[in-house]
Amino acid sequence: MASNPQPPPPPPPQQQPPLPGAGAGAAEPELVSMIVSHLKSQGLFDQFRRDCLADVDTKPAYQNLRQRVDNFVCNHLATHTWSPHLNKNQLRNNIRQQVLK
């Protein structure tokens, strides 16, 4: 009785490196910085931002949110009297904190 030689077992599957941002942690800051720098150097970053904002601007939820924030800011500023000594940064931070509440 002749024995048939067994074929060698298949090699183990090769591990693919995880995609950036696909792991449990956040994306590598160096990689993000490198991608953003490359996009900026090619003039693509501003175009990408414009395209995204143009798309968002058409959404009713964004328009509603923007209207609510605009109204809130107008009402908040109406309670302050402008003067050359007004601390704009402090006022801006105060509005930001109030909006986030």
C-alpha positions in Angstrom: 0.0 0.0 0.0 1.5 3.3 -1.1 0.9 6.3 1.0 0.0 9.5 -0.7 2.1 12.4 0.6 -0.1 15.1 2.2 0.1 18.5 0.7 1.7 21.1 2.9 -0.8 23.1 5.0 -1.8 26.5 3.6 0.2 29.4 4.9 -1.4 31.4 7.6 -3.3 34.5 6.4 -1.2 37.5 6.3 -2.2 40.3 8.7 -3.0 43.5 7.0 -2.0 46.6 8.9 -5.0 48.4 10.4 -6.3 51.4 8.5 -5.6 54.8 10.2 -8.5 55.5 12.7 -9.8 51.9 12.5 -8.2 50.9 15.8 -9.4 51.5 19.3 -7.5 54.8 19.5 -7.6 58.0 17.5 -5.7 58.4 14.3 -2.0 59.0 14.5 -1.5 62.8 14.8 1.6 62.7 12.6 -0.4 60.9 9.8 -3.2 63.4 10.1 -0.8 66.3 10.0 1.0 64.8 7.0 -2.3 64.3 5.0 -3.5 67.8 5.8 -0.2 69.3 4.8 -0.2 67.4 1.5 -3.8 68.5 0.8 -2.9 72.1 1.6 0.2 72.1 -0.6 -1.9 70.8 -3.5 -4.6 73.4 -2.9 -7.1 70.7 -2.3 -7.9 71.4 1.4 -9.7 74.7 0.7 -11.6 73.2 -2.2 -12.6 70.2 0.0 -13.7 72.6 2.8 -15.7 74.8 0.3 -17.4 71.7 -1.2 -18.3 70.3 2.3 -19.7 73.6 3.5 -21.7 74.1 0.3 -23.3 70.7 0.9 -24.0 71.4 4.6 -25.4 74.9 3.9 -28.3 73.3 1.9 -29.4 71.0 4.8 -32.5 72.2 6.7 -31.1 71.1 10.0 -28.0 73.2 9.5 -30.1 76.2 8.4 -32.3 75.8 11.5 -29.3 75.6 13.8 -27.7 78.6 12.2 -30.8 80.7 12.5 -31.2 79.7 16.2 -27.6 80.6 16.9 -27.8 83.9 15.0 -30.9 84.8 17.0 -29.3 83.9 20.3 -26.2 86.0 19.5 -28.3 89.0 18.4 -30.4 88.8 21.6 -27.3 88.4 23.7 -25.5 91.4 22.1 -28.6 93.5 22.4 -28.1 93.4 26.2 -24.6 95.0 25.9 -23.8 98.5 25.1 -20.9 98.9 22.8 -17.9 101.0 23.9 -14.3 101.2 22.7 -13.2 99.6 26.0 -15.4 96.5 25.6 -13.4 93.3 25.8 -14.4 91.6 22.6 -12.6 88.3 23.5 -14.3 88.1 26.9 -17.7 88.8 25.2 -17.0 86.2 22.6 -16.1 83.6 25.1 -19.2 84.4 27.2 -21.4 83.9 24.1 -19.7 80.7 23.3 -20.3 79.4 26.9 -23.9 80.4 26.8 -24.5 78.7 23.4 -23.0 75.5 24.7 -25.4 75.4 27.7 
